[in-house]
Amino acid sequence: MNARQSWFGRLGSGATSDVRYAARQLWKSRGFASVTLLTLALCIGANTAIFSAVYALMLKPLPFAEPARLVEIYNTYPKGGVPRASSNIVQYLDYKQNGSSYEHVALWTPFQGMYGEDVSAERLSGVRATADIFKVLGLTPVIGQFFTTENHTIPNDKVLVLTQSFWENYYREDPGVVGKTARLDGETYTIVGVAPRAFEAFNAARARFVRPFSWNPANVNPNARHGNNPNLFARMKPGVTLGQAQAEADTIERRFYDAGTPQVRTFLDRAGHRIAVRSVQLERVQPMRTTLYMLQGGVILVLLTGCVNVANLLLSRANARRAELAVRSALGASRGIIARQLLVEGALVTVLGTALGIAVAAGLTWGFNLYRARILPDALPFALDRNVLAVTAAMALATALLISIAPIVHILRTNLSQIINSSARGSSDGVGIRALSSALIVGQVAAALVLLCGAGLLIHSFTKAIAVNPGFEPRGVVVGRLAVPLALRGSGNAARTLQARVKQAMSEIPGVTSVAFSIATPFQGGIPLNAFTLAEDTLPPGSPQPGANRVVVSPEYSETLHLTLLEGRFIQPTDINAEGNSRVFVVDENFARKYFAGRSAIGGRFSFGGRPQNDADWPTIIGVVKNVPHRGVYDDSGVPFVYQPLGGGLGGGTVFLRTDRPVAETVALMRGKLNGIDPGIALFDTGPLQAAIDASHTERRGTMLLLAGFAGVALFLSALGIYGVLTYDVSQRTREIGVRGAIGASQQQVIGLVMRQGLWKTILGLTIGLVGAVLLSRYLTTQLYQVSPTDPRAYVIVSLVLLLVAALASYLPARRAARINPIEALRME
């Protein structure tokens, strides 16, 4: 036992002295230390920041009891171009009554409402849910109680449950808030409790309150089973598997299918309807899985590139210290002690680089959270929690080993005893270290090329996306979304009167030439998809169910946005009768091409839903306009768009003003006009229409910029590596270069000699990198718009860029070599 303690003591004492010695060496070589620490800090910091997002969105368990039992049940209509659709009240009631696989089933849907007194009300996000949602998630209230199934019926639904964050920030954790009233959309609600913070992790980071999902039982129509709106969640019973739950769901849907009318069965067959039961944990990350994996893979390549660079620097440094290490060996230091010293130096550099990297990661994570609020507003913020830091520690350990292996292997293979004599100490280091350095450079270039190719493809794709003709003229159009309290919406003539008043008020703003309304803003989604029936159904047997995205607009929409009319005319005010109804549609060219191929769509008839009872009730197509990507240019569903007249009241939606006034002035005047009509009408999400289009590219732009940034770092590190290796090589070959100059080699020949060494390594790295880029590019397919993942232009351009940078990195040490004076070089030897 004493011997073992003595051995550990010597080991600890030796390690401590090695750390002190390594610190002195780094302080003496502050230039070397600065480069290595900066490289590691950038690489480790970027990896930590990206992993914090991956962990928060994909790996971190949901903060609920037994989260593996949480499932989402949703409809899918692949033949109708809808791979994922939500659920509805009818399905909820069916699964609640007949789903034996579940303990609890609940509906959930987000919404926004005006919270507070009408004059000072704020537009806040909330959730509508059935009372079962709290049981599905296994939550208990912080204070008060949750609402119950009795609150599902009207008018018993005027109760609210606050989220904990809202209660803490807005009500200052006042326990007396339970029983108080609050105004929501102009109506009075009673606060009954506060939901714990875990509720907000369920895609509800923005939610401030929960109100009951309510309905009139007499209005629940079984035939409305596929009128999708809310999401359906459930908690499976213990021991039930996803496969068993899926099989039961298939049986329940088959029962509805068999009991349905021929028309319902035809719709379901044409749409290819299926029910899906999926894990909540997996489904919530599905839309971002590819992007996150791609970014994590990219930043790992950056880390590997940085490790190679630092390893090369340490290798050159170890080789330059051979004489020092030889003396230590002659004084009795074993190869194990020397290897330990080199390992400690690599570890010390890594520890210091990791400490700086965590600071870098904290800054990057802060920036990511700002960006997250724009593209994933319902996700909780990313954080550098202990699990993320544990992965960083493991990454640092792996990095220390990676950067230390090359110098340790090189020194262990070197005959240190021969270096004591002066001739060996002044000689070149031989081909071994050059070959190893060359191999590292080749790998570095290959990794950089893979990243550059990915970034090049994304940049090419992005330029194509932003150059797409939107089908209208956004310049000169100011937009704003309206929120009208329920008390003002009314119905019938009162609602239409309010719409007319708002339109008149907006038209009175100086400089405004046209005003229009729509249920949504172009490029921002929010467009419902509905199945329809053609009057003359000439589709072949087995054809998919016809469906279209329905855009409800006022007659002035085309004039205000300058839509491109291809055929017929647009909607006119006279197309809407006194009751606000209309039987005309305008379709886009996709619709006309798909359902009226080879003939004019004008005069064609179709109806959303089933066939009208009377032939005169068929709505008619009166015009065809150029395609407008209302869901954004990245929507590849191919589903066409139909413009339907807005004839009812003004409950919300978007108002468009075409004007030559500055945006800020226009928005201020819009608010003033609305306040004059009623202070309760809110205007939000204001700005130029072009900004809404630009916002639709936010996610792709962020991915592109991140990957391009990683590629830029890798390119810089590759250039630095080539420069450093060639500079060191020139310093080691001073005598050889001097001899070449003495026997007649010109400066151009010396430059060519050194540059060829750098360029052949680069070309070999390019070859390997191109193969890797082609193999990995298929993972970029979902991120590309009208660009092939093997687009030759991107590969050629980035290869030339990398070759040019490598040539510049090679030229600088080559020029230094060419200036070596042969006589002085020989005299130094």
C-alpha positions in Angstrom: 0.0 0.0 0.0 2.9 2.4 0.9 4.6 1.6 -2.4 1.4 2.4 -4.3 1.0 5.6 -2.4 4.6 6.5 -3.2 4.1 5.7 -6.9 1.0 7.9 -7.0 2.8 10.6 -5.2 5.7 10.6 -7.7 3.2 10.6 -10.5 1.3 13.6 -9.0 4.5 15.4 -8.3 5.8 14.8 -11.8 2.5 15.9 -13.4 2.6 19.1 -11.3 6.1 20.0 -12.4 5.2 19.2 -16.0 2.3 21.6 -15.8 4.5 24.4 -14.4 7.1 23.7 -17.1 4.4 23.7 -19.8 3.1 27.0 -18.6 6.6 28.5 -18.7 7.1 27.2 -22.2 3.8 28.7 -23.4 4.6 32.1 -21.7 8.0 32.1 -23.5 6.3 31.4 -26.9 3.4 33.8 -26.6 2.9 34.0 -30.3 2.5 30.3 -30.6 0.2 30.2 -27.6 -2.0 33.0 -28.9 -2.6 31.2 -32.3 -3.3 27.8 -30.7 -5.6 29.2 -28.0 -7.6 31.3 -30.5 -8.0 28.3 -32.8 -9.2 26.0 -30.1 -11.4 28.7 -28.5 -13.2 29.3 -31.8 -13.6 25.6 -32.7 -14.6 24.4 -29.2 -16.8 27.4 -28.6 -18.7 26.9 -31.9 -19.2 23.2 -31.2 -20.5 23.9 -27.7 -22.9 26.6 -28.9 -24.4 24.4 -31.7 -24.6 21.4 -29.4 -26.6 23.5 -26.9 -29.2 24.0 -29.6 -29.1 20.3 -30.6 -29.4 19.2 -27.0 -32.2 21.6 -26.2 -34.3 20.8 -29.3 -33.6 17.1 -29.9 -31.9 15.3 -27.0 -33.1 16.9 -23.8 -35.9 14.8 -22.3 -39.2 16.6 -21.9 -39.8 17.7 -18.3 -42.8 15.5 -17.8 -43.3 12.2 -16.0 -42.5 9.3 -18.3 -42.3 11.4 -21.5 -41.9 8.3 -23.6 -45.6 7.7 -23.1 -46.6 11.0 -24.7 -47.8 10.7 -28.3 -49.3 12.9 -30.9 -52.1 11.6 -33.1 -52.5 13.4 -36.5 -54.0 12.9 -39.9 -52.0 12.6 -43.1 -53.3 13.0 -46.6 -50.2 12.2 -48.8 -52.1 12.0 -52.1 -53.7 15.3 -51.4 -50.3 17.0 -50.9 -50.7 17.2 -47.1 -48.2 14.9 -45.3 -49.3 16.1 -41.9 -52.6 17.7 -40.7 -54.0 18.3 -37.3 -57.1 16.8 -35.7 -60.5 18.1 -34.5 -63.2 17.8 -31.8 -64.9 14.8 -33.4 -61.7 12.7 -33.4 -60.9 13.8 -29.9 -64.3 12.6 -28.6 -63.9 9.3 -30.5 -60.4 8.5 -29.2 -61.4 9.7 -25.7 -64.3 7.3 -25.7 -63.0 4.4 -27.7 -59.2 4.6 -27.5 -58.3 1.9 -24.9 -54.5 2.5 -25.4 -54.6 5.8 -23.6 -54.9 7.1 -20.1 -55.8 10.6 -21.3 -56.4 12.3 -24.6 -56.4 16.1 -25.1 -56.8 18.8 -27.8 -54.3 21.7 -28.0 -54.0 24.7 -30.3 -52.1 28.0 -30.0 -53.9 31.4 -30.5 -53.3 35.1 -29.9 -55.6 37.4 -28.1 -55.9 40.9 -26.7 -55.2 40.7 -23.0 -56.2 43.5 -20.6 -58.5 46.4 -20.7 -59.6 47.4 -24.2 -57.7 50.7 -24.3 -54.4 49.3 -23.0 -54.8 45.6 -24.1 -51.7 43.8 -25.3 -51.6 41.1 -28.0 -50.3 38.0 -26.2 -49.9 34.3 -27.1 -52.0 31.7 -25.4 -53.2 28.1 -25.8 -56.7 26.7 -26.2 -56.8 23.2 -24.8 -59.2 20.6 -23.3 -58.9 20.0 -19.5 -57.2 16.6 -20.2 -54.0 18.4 -21.3 -52.8 18.8 -17.8 -53.4 15.1 -17.1 -51.6 14.1 -20.4 -48.6 16.1 -19.2 -48.9 14.9 -15.6 -48.9 18.4 -14.2 -50.2 19.9 -10.9 -51.0 23.6 -10.5 -48.6 26.0 -8.8 -51.6 27.7 -7.1 -55.3 27.3 -7.6 -56.6 24.6 -9.8 -56.9 23.7 -13.5 -60.2 24.0 -15.4 -62.3 20.9 -15.9 -64.4 19.2 -18.6 -67.4 21.2 -17.4 -65.6 24.3 -18.9 -65.7 22.7 -22.4 -69.3 23.9 -22.9 -70.4 27.5 -23.7 -70.7 29.7 -21.7 -68.8 27.9 -19.0 -65.6 28.4 -20.8 -64.7 31.9 -19.5 -61.9 30.7 -17.2 -58.1 31.1 -17.6 -55.0 29.2 -16.3 -51.9 31.4 -16.3 -48.4 30.1 -17.1 -45.9 30.4 -14.3 -43.6 32.8 -16.2 -46.5 35.2 -17.0 -47.7 35.0 -13.4 -44.3 35.8 -12.1 -43.6 38.7 -14.5 -47.0 40.2 -15.0 -48.6 39.5 -11.6 -45.4 39.6 -9.5 -46.2 36.1 -8.1 -49.3 37.4 -6.4 -51.0 34.3 -4.8 -54.2 36.3 -4.7 -54.5 36.3 -8.5 -56.8 33.2 -8.2 -60.4 34.3 -8.4 -59.6 37.6 -10.1 -60.9 38.5 -13.5 -59.1 39.4 -16.7 -60.2 40.8 -20.0 -59.4 38.7 -23.1 -60.6 39.8 -26.5 -63.0 42.1 -24.9 -64.6 39.4 -22.7 -64.3 38.8 -19.0 -62.5 35.6 -17.8 -61.9 34.3 -14.3 -58.4 33.2 -13.4 -58.6 29.8 -11.7 -54.9 28.7 -11.4 -51.3 28.8 -12.5 -49.6 26.1 -14.6 -46.1 25.1 -13.7 -43.1 26.1 -15.9 -42.9 22.7 -17.4 -46.1 23.5 -19.3 -44.1 26.1 -21.3 -41.7 23.4 -22.5 -44.5 21.8 -24.5 -44.0 24.1 -27.5 -45.5 27.0 -25.5 -42.6 29.2 -24.6 -44.6 32.2 -25.7 -47.9 31.2 -24.0 -49.1 33.4 -21.3 -52.4 31.7 -20.5 -54.6 28.6 -21.2 -58.3 28.9 -22.0 -60.6 25.9 -22.4 -61.4 24.4 -25.8 -65.1 24.8 -25.9 -67.9 23.8 -28.2 -71.7 23.3 -28.2 -72.3 19.5 -28.1 -75.3 20.0 -30.4 -73.0 21.3 -33.1 -70.6 18.4 -33.1 -71.0 16.9 -36.6 -69.5 13.5 -37.2 -69.1 14.4 -40.9 -66.7 17.2 -39.9 -64.2 14.6 -38.7 -61.6 15.9 -41.2 -62.1 19.6 -40.7 -58.6 19.9 -39.2 -57.7 22.5 -36.7 -56.3 21.6 -33.2 -53.6 19.1 -32.4 -54.4 15.8 -30.6 -52.1 14.5 -27.9 -52.4 11.5 -25.6 -50.6 9.7 -22.8 -50.4 5.9 -23.5 -51.2 3.5 -20.7 -48.2 1.7 -19.1 -47.0 -1.2 -21.2 -48.7 0.0 -24.4 -46.3 0.3 -27.3 -46.5 2.7 -30.2 -47.2 -0.2 -32.5 -50.2 -1.2 -30.4 -51.5 2.3 -30.3 -51.1 2.7 -34.0 -53.0 -0.5 -34.7 -55.9 0.6 -32.5 -56.0 4.0 -34.2 -56.1 2.3 -37.6 -59.1 0.3 -36.4 -60.9 3.4 -35.1 -60.4 5.2 -38.4 -61.5 2.1 -40.4 -64.7 2.0 -38.4 -65.4 5.6 -39.4 -64.5 4.8 -43.0 -66.9 1.8 -43.2 -69.7 3.8 -41.7 -69.2 6.8 -44.0 -71.1 7.8 -47.1 -69.7 6.9 -50.6 -68.7 10.5 -50.9 -66.7 10.4 -47.7 -65.0 7.2 -48.7 -64.1 8.6 -52.1 -62.5 11.6 -50.5 -60.5 9.5 -48.0 -59.3 7.2 -50.8 -58.3 10.0 -53.1 -56.5 11.8 -50.3 -54.7 8.6 -49.2 -55.8 9.3 -45.6 -53.9 7.6 -42.8 -53.8 8.2 -39.1 -50.4 8.5 -37.4 -49.5 7.9 -33.8 -46.0 9.3 -33.1 -43.7 10.0 -30.2 -44.0 13.7 -29.1 -40.3 13.8 -28.4 -39.4 12.7 -32.0 -42.2 14.7 -33.7 -41.3 18.0 -32.1 -37.8 17.9 -33.7 -38.6 16.4 -37.0 -38.8 19.7 -39.0 -35.4 20.8 -37.8 -33.6 17.5 -37.5 -31.7 17.7 -40.9 -30.7 21.3 -40.3 -29.4 20.7 -36.8 -27.5 17.6 -37.8 -26.0 19.4 -40.8 -24.8 22.3 -38.6 -23.4 20.0 -35.9 -21.6 18.0 -38.6 -20.2 21.2 -40.1 -18.9 22.5 -36.8 -17.3 19.1 -36.0 -15.4 19.4 -39.3 -14.3 22.8 -38.1 -13.1 21.3 -34.8 -11.2 18.6 -36.7 -9.6 21.2 -38.9 -8.6 23.2 -35.9 -7.2 20.1 -34.2 -5.1 19.3 -37.3 -3.8 22.8 -37.4 -2.8 22.8 -33.7 -1.4 19.3 -34.0 0.8 20.5 -36.9 2.0 23.5 -34.8 2.8 21.2 -31.9 4.5 18.8 -34.2 6.7 21.5 -35.6 7.3 22.9 -32.1 8.3 19.4 -30.8 10.6 18.9 -33.8 12.3 22.2 -33.1 12.8 21.2 -29.5 14.6 17.9 -30.3 17.9 19.2 -28.9 16.2 20.2 -25.7 14.4 16.9 -25.4 17.7 15.0 -26.3 19.4 16.8 -23.4 16.6 15.8 -21.0 16.9 12.2 -22.3 20.6 12.3 -21.7 20.0 13.5 -18.1 17.9 10.5 -17.4 14.4 11.3 -18.5 12.7 8.3 -20.0 10.7 8.4 -23.2 7.5 8.0 -21.1 8.4 11.1 -19.1 9.1 13.0 -22.3 5.8 11.8 -23.8 4.0 12.8 -20.6 5.5 16.3 -20.9 4.3 16.7 -24.5 0.8 15.4 -23.5 0.6 17.8 -20.5 1.5 20.7 -22.9 -1.2 19.7 -25.3 -3.7 19.3 -22.4 -2.8 22.7 -20.9 -3.3 24.3 -24.3 -6.6 22.5 -24.6 -7.8 23.4 -21.1 -7.0 27.1 -21.6 -8.6 27.0 -25.1 -11.7 25.3 -23.7 -12.1 28.0 -21.0 -12.0 30.7 -23.7 -14.2 28.5 -25.9 -16.9 28.4 -23.2 -16.9 32.2 -23.2 -17.2 32.2 -27.0 -20.0 29.6 -26.7 -21.9 31.8 -24.2 -21.8 34.7 -26.6 -22.8 32.5 -29.6 -25.7 31.0 -27.5 -26.9 34.4 -26.7 -27.0 35.3 -30.4 -28.6 32.0 -31.2 -31.4 32.7 -28.7 -32.1 36.0 -30.4 -32.4 34.2 -33.7 -34.4 31.4 -32.2 -37.1 33.9 -31.1 -37.7 34.6 -34.8 -37.7 31.1 -36.2 -38.7 28.9 -33.2 -40.7 31.3 -30.9 -42.4 28.4 -29.1 -39.1 26.7 -28.1 -37.5 27.4 -24.8 -34.1 29.2 -24.9 -30.9 27.3 -25.4 -28.6 27.1 -22.4 -25.1 25.9 -21.5 -26.4 23.6 -18.8 -24.3 20.9 -17.1 -25.1 18.3 -19.7 -23.8 20.5 -22.5 -20.7 21.4 -20.5 -20.1 17.7 -19.8 -20.0 17.1 -23.5 -17.7 20.0 -23.9 -15.4 18.5 -21.3 -15.4 15.2 -23.2 -14.7 17.1 -26.4 -11.8 18.9 -24.7 -10.3 15.5 -23.6 -10.6 14.1 -27.1 -9.0 17.3 -28.5 -6.1 17.1 -26.1 -5.4 13.5 -27.3 -5.8 14.4 -31.0 -3.4 17.3 -30.9 -0.8 15.5 -28.8 -0.6 12.2 -30.7 1.4 13.5 -33.7 4.2 15.2 -31.7 4.4 12.3 -29.2 4.7 9.6 -31.9 7.3 11.7 -33.7 9.5 12.2 -30.7 9.1 8.5 -29.6 10.3 7.5 -33.1 13.3 9.9 -33.0 16.7 8.6 -31.8 17.3 11.4 -29.3 20.7 10.1 -28.3 22.1 10.9 -31.8 21.0 14.5 -31.5 23.5 15.4 -28.9 26.3 15.7 -31.6 26.3 18.9 -33.5 26.0 17.4 -36.9 22.8 15.7 -36.2 21.4 18.7 -34.4 21.9 20.9 -37.4 20.6 18.5 -40.0 17.2 18.4 -41.5 14.5 16.5 -39.7 14.1 14.0 -42.6 11.1 12.9 -44.6 9.2 11.4 -41.6 7.9 14.6 -40.1 7.4 16.2 -43.6 5.2 13.2 -44.6 3.2 13.4 -41.4 2.7 17.2 -41.7 1.7 16.8 -45.4 -0.9 14.2 -44.4 -2.4 16.5 -41.8 -2.5 19.3 -44.4 -4.2 17.1 -46.9 -6.9 16.2 -44.4 -7.3 19.8 -43.4 -7.9 20.9 -47.0 -10.3 18.0 -47.6 -12.4 19.0 -44.5 -12.4 22.6 -45.6 -13.5 21.7 -49.1 -16.5 19.7 -47.8 -17.7 22.7 -45.8 -17.0 25.1 -48.6 -19.0 23.0 -51.0 -21.9 22.8 -48.6 -21.8 26.5 -48.1 -21.5 27.1 -51.8 -24.6 25.0 -52.6 -26.6 26.9 -49.9 -25.5 30.3 -51.2 -26.4 29.3 -54.8 -29.8 28.0 -53.5 -30.4 31.2 -51.5 -29.7 33.5 -54.4 -32.2 31.6 -56.5 -34.8 31.8 -53.8 -34.6 35.5 -53.3 -34.6 36.1 -57.0 -38.0 34.4 -57.5 -40.7 36.6 -59.0 -43.3 36.8 -56.2 -46.1 37.3 -58.7 -46.9 40.8 -57.4 -45.1 44.1 -56.7 -44.2 44.5 -53.0 -42.5 47.9 -53.3 -44.7 50.7 -52.0 -47.0 48.4 -50.0 -47.2 48.7 -46.2 -48.8 45.9 -44.2 -50.2 45.4 -40.7 -52.1 42.7 -39.0 -55.4 43.6 -37.3 -56.9 42.3 -34.0 -60.5 43.2 -33.5 -62.2 42.5 -30.1 -65.0 40.0 -30.2 -67.5 42.6 -29.1 -66.7 44.7 -32.2 -66.8 41.9 -34.8 -70.5 41.4 -34.7 -72.1 39.7 -37.7 -74.1 40.5 -40.8 -74.4 44.2 -41.7 -72.6 45.4 -38.5 -69.5 43.4 -39.4 -69.5 44.6 -43.0 -70.0 48.1 -41.8 -66.9 47.9 -39.6 -64.9 46.6 -42.5 -66.1 49.5 -44.7 -65.2 52.0 -42.0 -61.7 50.7 -41.6 -61.2 50.7 -45.4 -62.5 54.3 -45.6 -60.3 55.5 -42.8 -57.2 53.9 -44.3 -58.0 55.4 -47.7 -58.1 58.9 -46.2 -54.4 58.7 -45.3 -52.5 61.1 -47.6 -50.6 59.3 -50.3 -52.6 56.0 -50.0 -53.9 55.0 -53.5 -55.4 51.6 -52.6 -56.4 49.5 -49.5 -57.1 45.8 -49.4 -57.7 43.0 -46.8 -56.7 39.4 -46.6 -56.7 36.6 -44.1 -52.9 36.3 -44.3 -49.7 37.9 -45.5 -48.0 36.5 -48.6 -44.9 34.4 -47.9 -46.0 34.0 -44.2 -48.2 31.0 -44.5 -51.5 30.8 -42.5 -53.3 29.7 -45.7 -55.9 26.9 -45.1 -55.9 23.9 -47.4 -59.4 22.6 -48.4 -60.6 19.7 -50.5 -63.0 20.6 -53.4 -65.2 19.0 -55.9 -65.1 19.7 -59.6 -68.4 20.1 -61.4 -67.1 18.2 -64.4 -64.8 15.7 -62.7 -62.7 14.3 -65.6 -59.9 13.1 -63.4 -58.8 9.5 -64.1 -59.8 6.8 -61.6 -57.4 6.7 -58.7 -56.4 10.3 -59.0 -55.6 12.2 -55.8 -58.3 14.2 -54.1 -58.4 17.7 -55.5 -57.4 20.3 -53.0 -56.3 24.0 -52.9 -55.0 26.6 -50.5 -57.8 29.1 -50.0 -56.9 32.8 -49.8 -59.7 35.0 -48.7 -59.2 38.6 -50.0 -61.1 41.8 -50.6 -61.8 42.9 -54.2 -59.1 45.6 -54.0 -56.4 42.9 -53.4 -55.2 42.6 -57.0 -55.1 46.4 -57.5 -53.2 47.0 -54.2 -50.6 44.2 -54.7 -50.4 44.5 -58.5 -51.1 40.8 -59.1 -50.4 39.7 -62.7 -53.6 38.8 -64.3 -53.2 36.1 -67.0 -56.8 35.5 -68.1 -60.2 36.9 -67.3 -60.7 39.4 -64.5 -60.2 39.7 -60.7 -63.0 39.9 -58.1 -65.1 43.0 -58.1 -67.3 44.5 -55.3 -70.4 43.6 -57.4 -69.5 39.9 -57.2 -70.4 40.0 -53.5 -74.1 40.2 -52.6 -75.7 42.1 -49.8 -75.4 39.2 -47.4 -71.6 39.0 -48.1 -71.8 35.9 -50.2 -70.3 35.2 -53.6 -70.1 32.4 -56.2 -66.9 33.4 -58.0 -63.3 32.3 -57.6 -60.0 33.5 -59.1 -57.4 30.7 -59.4 -53.6 30.7 -60.0 -51.9 29.2 -63.0 -51.0 26.1 -61.1 -54.7 25.4 -60.6 -55.5 26.1 -64.2 -52.7 23.9 -65.5 -53.5 21.1 -63.1 -57.3 20.9 -63.5 -58.0 22.5 -66.9 -55.0 21.4 -68.9 -55.2 22.3 -72.6 -58.3 24.5 -72.2 -59.3 27.8 -70.5 -60.2 27.7 -66.9 -62.5 30.6 -67.2 -66.1 29.4 -66.6 -64.9 26.3 -64.9 -66.9 25.3 -61.8 -65.9 23.8 -58.5 -67.0 23.8 -54.9 -65.2 23.5 -51.6 -66.6 20.4 -49.9 -69.3 18.3 -51.6 -71.5 18.9 -54.6 -74.1 21.6 -54.3 -77.7 20.5 -54.4 -78.6 22.9 -57.1 -76.7 23.2 -60.4 -77.0 27.0 -60.2 -75.1 27.0 -56.8 -71.7 26.0 -58.4 -69.1 28.8 -57.9 -67.4 29.8 -61.2 -63.9 30.7 -62.1 -63.7 34.3 -63.4 -59.9 34.8 -63.6 -56.4 33.3 -63.6 -53.4 35.1 -62.0 -49.7 34.4 -61.9 -48.5 32.1 -59.1 -47.9 33.7 -55.8 -45.9 31.6 -53.2 -48.1 32.5 -50.3 -46.5 29.8 -48.2 -43.0 30.9 -49.2 -40.8 29.8 -52.2 -39.6 26.7 -50.3 -43.1 25.1 -50.2 -42.8 22.2 -52.7 -46.2 20.7 -52.1 -47.4 21.8 -55.6 -50.9 22.6 -54.1 -52.5 25.5 -56.1 -54.1 28.6 -54.7 -57.7 29.9 -55.0 -58.7 33.5 -54.3 -62.1 33.8 -52.6 -63.9 37.1 -52.0 -63.9 38.4 -48.4 -67.5 39.3 -47.9 -68.1 38.9 -44.2 -66.9 41.0 -41.3 -63.5 42.2 -40.3 -62.3 39.9 -37.5 -58.6 40.2 -38.1 -56.2 39.4 -40.9 -53.9 41.7 -42.8 -54.5 45.2 -44.2 -52.4 46.3 -47.2 -51.9 49.9 -48.2 -50.2 51.0 -51.4 -48.6 54.4 -50.7 -45.6 56.5 -51.5 -45.3 57.7 -47.9 -42.5 56.5 -45.6 -43.4 53.3 -43.7 -43.0 54.8 -40.2 -45.3 57.7 -41.0 -47.9 55.5 -42.7 -48.0 53.1 -39.7 -48.4 56.0 -37.2 -51.3 57.3 -39.3 -52.8 53.9 -39.5 -52.8 53.6 -35.7 -54.4 57.0 -35.4 -57.2 56.1 -37.8 -57.9 52.8 -36.0 -57.9 54.5 -32.6 -60.5 57.0 -34.0 -62.8 54.0 -34.9 -62.3 52.1 -31.7 -59.3 52.0 -29.3 -59.7 48.3 -28.9 -58.6 47.6 -32.5 -54.9 46.6 -32.4 -52.4 46.9 -35.2 -49.3 44.8 -35.0 -46.6 43.1 -37.2 -46.4 46.3 -39.3 -43.9 47.2 -41.9 -43.2 47.1 -45.6 -44.5 44.0 -47.5 -40.9 43.4 -48.7 -39.9 42.8 -45.1 -42.5 40.0 -44.8 -41.0 38.4 -47.9 -37.5 38.7 -46.5 -38.6 37.2 -43.2 -39.7 34.0 -45.0 -36.0 33.4 -45.8 -34.9 33.9 -42.2 -34.3 30.2 -41.3 -32.5 29.3 -44.6 -30.5 32.5 -44.4 -29.4 31.6 -40.8 -28.4 28.1 -41.8 -26.5 29.4 -44.8 -24.6 32.1 -42.8 -23.7 29.6 -40.1 -22.4 27.0 -42.5 -20.6 29.7 -44.5 -19.0 31.0 -41.3 -17.8 27.5 -40.5 -16.5 27.1 -44.0 -14.7 30.5 -43.7 -13.0 29.4 -40.4 -12.0 26.1 -42.0 -10.6 27.9 -45.1 -8.6 30.3 -42.8 -7.3 27.4 -40.8 -6.3 25.5 -43.9 -4.4 28.5 -45.3 -2.8 29.1 -41.9 -1.8 25.4 -41.8 -0.2 25.5 -45.3 1.6 28.7 -44.5 2.9 27.4 -41.2 4.1 24.1 -42.5 5.8 25.6 -45.5 7.4 28.3 -43.4 8.8 25.8 -41.0 9.9 23.6 -43.9 11.8 26.5 -45.4 13.5 27.2 -42.1 14.6 23.5 -41.9 15.8 23.4 -45.4 17.9 26.6 -45.4 21.1 24.8 -46.3 19.5 22.9 -49.1 18.0 26.0 -50.6 21.3 27.8 -50.2 23.1 25.0 -52.1 20.5 25.2 -54.9 21.1 29.0 -55.1 24.9 28.5 -55.1 24.8 26.1 -58.1 22.6 28.4 -60.1 18.9 28.0 -59.2 17.0 31.3 -59.9 14.6 32.9 -57.5 11.7 31.8 -59.7 12.8 28.2 -59.5 13.0 28.3 -55.7 9.6 29.9 -55.6 8.2 27.2 -57.9 9.9 24.5 -55.8 8.2 25.6 -52.5 4.9 26.4 -54.1 4.7 23.0 -55.7 5.0 21.4 -52.3 2.0 23.4 -51.0 -0.1 23.0 -54.2 0.3 19.3 -54.6 -0.9 18.8 -51.0 -3.8 21.1 -51.7 -4.7 19.3 -54.9 -4.7 15.9 -53.2 -6.8 17.4 -50.4 -9.2 18.8 -53.0 -9.6 15.4 -54.6 -10.4 13.7 -51.4 -12.6 16.6 -50.3 -14.6 16.5 -53.6 -15.4 12.8 -53.1 -16.5 13.5 -49.5 -18.6 16.5 -50.6 -20.4 14.5 -53.2 -21.2 11.7 -50.8 -22.4 14.1 -48.1 -24.3 16.5 -50.3 -27.4 14.4 -50.4 -28.1 15.4 -46.8 -28.5 19.0 -48.1 -31.3 18.2 -50.5 -34.1 19.4 -48.3 -32.2 22.7 -47.8 -31.8 23.5 -51.5 -34.1 25.4 -53.8 -33.8 24.6 -57.5 -30.2 23.5 -57.1 -28.8 20.0 -57.4 -26.8 18.7 -54.5 -24.1 17.8 -57.1 -24.2 21.2 -58.9 -20.9 21.3 -60.7 -20.6 25.1 -60.7 -20.6 25.2 -56.9 -17.9 22.5 -56.7 -15.7 24.2 -59.4 -16.0 27.6 -57.8 -15.2 26.6 -54.3 -12.3 24.4 -55.5 -10.8 27.4 -57.3 -11.3 29.6 -54.3 -9.5 27.1 -52.0 -6.8 26.6 -54.6 -6.2 30.3 -54.9 -6.0 30.7 -51.1 -3.6 27.8 -50.9 -1.5 29.4 -53.7 -1.3 32.6 -51.7 -0.5 30.8 -48.5 2.3 28.9 -50.4 3.7 32.0 -52.1 4.6 33.9 -48.9 7.0 31.3 -47.6 8.2 30.6 -51.1 9.1 34.3 -51.6 11.0 34.2 -48.3 12.9 31.1 -49.5 13.8 32.8 -52.7 15.5 35.6 -50.8 17.9 33.3 -48.9 21.5 34.4 -49.5 23.4 31.2 -50.5 26.7 32.3 -48.9 25.0 33.3 -45.6 23.1 30.0 -45.6 26.2 27.9 -46.1 28.1 30.0 -43.5 25.3 29.4 -40.9 25.7 25.6 -41.5 
